[in-house]
């Protein structure tokens, strides 16, 4: 699969272009984050390549992967609804088995938002303040 942006050991992160090109070819991805890069207005989705749909991965069997992805997606919905404490707990549940690049980053962000919430018009996108 060409066009992979970064490889962090077992974590292969891709942008929306690569995700769109590969998602119908039997690969399984999960959306990790929606970010806005400093100086840009349009947010960018970041995805993690999990593996092939019908094969075991570092996250388990195909059935286990589907369950984990569902849990992670529900946790992201809670995050976007500003339910920080619930989001942190679900993040822990998702991350009990298998590697993840998302857990420490999202857990810390939820922890920070418990004490310093984003503005009322927050759109669920994390805005990076530096490159």
Buried (B, 14 or more C-beta within 10 A) or exposed (E): EEEEEEEEEBBBBBBBEBBEBBEEEEBBBBBBBBBBEEEEEEBBBBBBBBBEEEEEBBBBEBEBBBBBBEBBEBBBEBBBEBBBEBBBBBBEEBBEEBEBBBBEBBBEBBEEBEEEEBEEEEEEBBEEEEE
